[in-house]
Amino acid sequence: MKAAVFHTPGKITCDTIDDPEIHDDHDIILRVTSTAICGSDLHMYSGGIPQARPMVMGHEFIGIVEETGKNINHLKAGDRVVVPFPIACGSCYFCQHDLPTACEHSNPEHYGPEGGILTEKGGALFGYTDLYGGYNGGQAQYVRVPYAHFGPRKVPESLTDEQVLFLTDIFPTGYTGVMWGDLKGGETVVIFGAGPVGSMSAKSAILHNAEKVIVIDTLQYRLDKIRKLTGCQTILWKDAESTIEQIRDMTNGRGADLCIDAVGFEPERDLLDRAKAVLNFEKGSIKVLEACMSAVRRGGTVSVLGVYPVNYDNFRLGQIFDKGITLKAGQCNVHPIIDRLMSYVEKGQIILDDIITHRLPLEAVAKGYEIFDKKEDGCVKVVLDPWKTAGL
């Protein structure tokens, strides 16, 4: 089969590899019909998250069941399913408490309670390093899906692949950031990052009846796109001080009820930011998280959806304490909410596929990663077709 294979940072190519096989009676083999490149994939592409051996990329995919293990009774060959990006057993303590990203069984080599940098991680994720289980991902023609009795969801015939593809990750992730804010209606929500997750956060805030949604980014074309799709207000980031001042001016001096960090540890940085990271032995920067904590009102909530893989000195604990900020963070627990989100899409209450800017054959995956990483050609979201031939 053809698959997008990570080799080294900056090198992901479409290779021919062996087809996956059933390893466990709870597995299925999925014929992937549509898959996407996620911002989290760029963490491996950039080298920000370490990976030593080749691995098939991708955790956003949808497809048709090709083969089932002996203990899969609710799915059969020919069923079309969408698959949550966390791999979870469905039976352990955390899965039973709606925390499948903390699954105790899916990542046996690296799992643990500590949450360390290189050890004792959470549950497994598709196509996201050996630290998170070492499972091949779905940027491929076929993928093995473990614990298929718990994860995959059948897709209504009335919906296209692209209408539901983002139920795998970015819509549940954006929705979770808003859900953590416990909105009652009428609030101001500020979202840092106008990429795919930021876009889904804005859509989710509107779904939750936020009165004012403000999105911040360093690139005007991404702000123009999200404003066109959602009608939200936007701020072009020039520096933290002026951005926070604008937010306070727009909120009667108080700050936002909810701030969402949809950027993470790899924001755009100047030489001073990079030098500080080197001196502190840190990966990337927490400048966006710091901006969230300044921009949120006293007693407000900060939702951290962007990835932060290491520890950081000078963390603003004093500011969190003085302002009484509620800080929530982590990988999205897709399984408990995916059915609800599917119903929103089915009823037409939310549109997900309008953020797609590029559709490419899987064979062009190297180009897809390049333009997504460099934010070229107006790129916001890349969807890959595993079966389309390049040039057609």
VENMOZI-V928079 format. One record per residue. N is the residue number from 0. RES is the residue in three letters. BURIAL is I if it has 24 or more other ideal C-beta (glycine too) atoms within 12 Angstrom, else O. Layout:
N/RES/BURIAL, N/RES/BURIAL
This chain:
0/MET/I, 1/LYS/I, 2/ALA/I, 3/ALA/I, 4/VAL/I, 5/PHE/I, 6/HIS/O, 7/THR/O, 8/PRO/O, 9/GLY/O, 10/LYS/O, 11/ILE/I, 12/THR/I, 13/CYS/I, 14/ASP/I, 15/THR/O, 16/ILE/O, 17/ASP/O, 18/ASP/O, 19/PRO/I, 20/GLU/O, 21/ILE/I, 22/HIS/O, 23/ASP/I, 24/ASP/O, 25/HIS/I, 26/ASP/I, 27/ILE/I, 28/ILE/I, 29/LEU/I, 30/ARG/I, 31/VAL/I, 32/THR/I, 33/SER/I, 34/THR/I, 35/ALA/I, 36/ILE/I, 37/CYS/I, 38/GLY/I, 39/SER/I, 40/ASP/I, 41/LEU/I, 42/HIS/I, 43/MET/I, 44/TYR/I, 45/SER/I, 46/GLY/O, 47/GLY/I, 48/ILE/I, 49/PRO/O, 50/GLN/I, 51/ALA/O, 52/ARG/O, 53/PRO/I, 54/MET/I, 55/VAL/I, 56/MET/I, 57/GLY/I, 58/HIS/I, 59/GLU/I, 60/PHE/I, 61/ILE/I, 62/GLY/I, 63/ILE/I, 64/VAL/I, 65/GLU/I, 66/GLU/I, 67/THR/I, 68/GLY/I, 69/LYS/O, 70/ASN/O, 71/ILE/I, 72/ASN/O, 73/HIS/O, 74/LEU/I, 75/LYS/O, 76/ALA/O, 77/GLY/O, 78/ASP/I, 79/ARG/I, 80/VAL/I, 81/VAL/I, 82/VAL/I, 83/PRO/I, 84/PHE/I, 85/PRO/I, 86/ILE/I, 87/ALA/I, 88/CYS/I, 89/GLY/I, 90/SER/O, 91/CYS/I, 92/TYR/O, 93/PHE/I, 94/CYS/I, 95/GLN/O, 96/HIS/O, 97/ASP/O, 98/LEU/I, 99/PRO/I, 100/THR/I, 101/ALA/I, 102/CYS/I, 103/GLU/I, 104/HIS/I, 105/SER/I, 106/ASN/I, 107/PRO/O, 108/GLU/O, 109/HIS/I, 110/TYR/I, 111/GLY/O, 112/PRO/O, 113/GLU/O, 114/GLY/O, 115/GLY/O, 116/ILE/O, 117/LEU/O, 118/THR/O, 119/GLU/O, 120/LYS/I, 121/GLY/I, 122/GLY/I, 123/ALA/I, 124/LEU/I, 125/PHE/I, 126/GLY/I, 127/TYR/I, 128/THR/I, 129/ASP/I, 130/LEU/I, 131/TYR/I, 132/GLY/I, 133/GLY/I, 134/TYR/I, 135/ASN/I, 136/GLY/I, 137/GLY/I, 138/GLN/I, 139/ALA/I, 140/GLN/I, 141/TYR/I, 142/VAL/I, 143/ARG/I, 144/VAL/I, 145/PRO/I, 146/TYR/I, 147/ALA/I, 148/HIS/I, 149/PHE/I, 150/GLY/I, 151/PRO/I, 152/ARG/I, 153/LYS/I, 154/VAL/I, 155/PRO/O, 156/GLU/O, 157/SER/O, 158/LEU/I, 159/THR/O, 160/ASP/I, 161/GLU/I, 162/GLN/I, 163/VAL/I, 164/LEU/I, 165/PHE/I, 166/LEU/I, 167/THR/I, 168/ASP/I, 169/ILE/I, 170/PHE/I, 171/PRO/I, 172/THR/I, 173/GLY/I, 174/TYR/I, 175/THR/I, 176/GLY/I, 177/VAL/I, 178/MET/I, 179/TRP/I, 180/GLY/I, 181/ASP/O, 182/LEU/I, 183/LYS/O, 184/GLY/O, 185/GLY/O, 186/GLU/I, 187/THR/I, 188/VAL/I, 189/VAL/I, 190/ILE/I, 191/PHE/I, 192/GLY/I, 193/ALA/I, 194/GLY/I, 195/PRO/I, 196/VAL/I, 197/GLY/I, 198/SER/I, 199/MET/I, 200/SER/I, 201/ALA/I, 202/LYS/I, 203/SER/I, 204/ALA/I, 205/ILE/I, 206/LEU/I, 207/HIS/I, 208/ASN/O, 209/ALA/I, 210/GLU/O, 211/LYS/I, 212/VAL/I, 213/ILE/I, 214/VAL/I, 215/ILE/I, 216/ASP/I, 217/THR/I, 218/LEU/I, 219/GLN/O, 220/TYR/O, 221/ARG/I, 222/LEU/I, 223/ASP/O, 224/LYS/I, 225/ILE/I, 226/ARG/O, 227/LYS/O, 228/LEU/I, 229/THR/I, 230/GLY/O, 231/CYS/I, 232/GLN/I, 233/THR/I, 234/ILE/I, 235/LEU/O, 236/TRP/I, 237/LYS/O, 238/ASP/O, 239/ALA/I, 240/GLU/O, 241/SER/O, 242/THR/I, 243/ILE/I, 244/GLU/O, 245/GLN/I, 246/ILE/I, 247/ARG/I, 248/ASP/O, 249/MET/I, 250/THR/I, 251/ASN/O, 252/GLY/O, 253/ARG/O, 254/GLY/I, 255/ALA/I, 256/ASP/I, 257/LEU/I, 258/CYS/I, 259/ILE/I, 260/ASP/I, 261/ALA/I, 262/VAL/I, 263/GLY/I, 264/PHE/I, 265/GLU/I, 266/PRO/I, 267/GLU/O, 268/ARG/O, 269/ASP/O, 270/LEU/O, 271/LEU/O, 272/ASP/I, 273/ARG/O, 274/ALA/O, 275/LYS/O, 276/ALA/I, 277/VAL/O, 278/LEU/O, 279/ASN/O, 280/PHE/O, 281/GLU/I, 282/LYS/I, 283/GLY/I, 284/SER/I, 285/ILE/I, 286/LYS/I, 287/VAL/I, 288/LEU/I, 289/GLU/I, 290/ALA/I, 291/CYS/I, 292/MET/I, 293/SER/I, 294/ALA/I, 295/VAL/I, 296/ARG/I, 297/ARG/O, 298/GLY/O, 299/GLY/I, 300/THR/I, 301/VAL/I, 302/SER/I, 303/VAL/I, 304/LEU/I, 305/GLY/I, 306/VAL/I, 307/TYR/I, 308/PRO/I, 309/VAL/I, 310/ASN/O, 311/TYR/O, 312/ASP/O, 313/ASN/O, 314/PHE/O, 315/ARG/O, 316/LEU/O, 317/GLY/O, 318/GLN/O, 319/ILE/I, 320/PHE/O, 321/ASP/O, 322/LYS/I, 323/GLY/O, 324/ILE/I, 325/THR/I, 326/LEU/I, 327/LYS/I, 328/ALA/I, 329/GLY/I, 330/GLN/I, 331/CYS/I, 332/ASN/I, 333/VAL/I, 334/HIS/I, 335/PRO/I, 336/ILE/I, 337/ILE/I, 338/ASP/O, 339/ARG/I, 340/LEU/I, 341/MET/I, 342/SER/O, 343/TYR/I, 344/VAL/I, 345/GLU/I, 346/LYS/O, 347/GLY/O, 348/GLN/O, 349/ILE/I, 350/ILE/I, 351/LEU/I, 352/ASP/I, 353/ASP/O, 354/ILE/I, 355/ILE/I, 356/THR/I, 357/HIS/I, 358/ARG/O, 359/LEU/I, 360/PRO/I, 361/LEU/I, 362/GLU/I, 363/ALA/I, 364/VAL/I, 365/ALA/I, 366/LYS/I, 367/GLY/I, 368/TYR/I, 369/GLU/I, 370/ILE/O, 371/PHE/I, 372/ASP/I, 373/LYS/O, 374/LYS/I, 375/GLU/O, 376/ASP/O, 377/GLY/O, 378/CYS/I, 379/VAL/I, 380/LYS/I, 381/VAL/I, 382/VAL/I, 383/LEU/I, 384/ASP/I, 385/PRO/I, 386/TRP/O, 387/LYS/O, 388/THR/O, 389/ALA/O, 390/GLY/O, 391/LEU/O
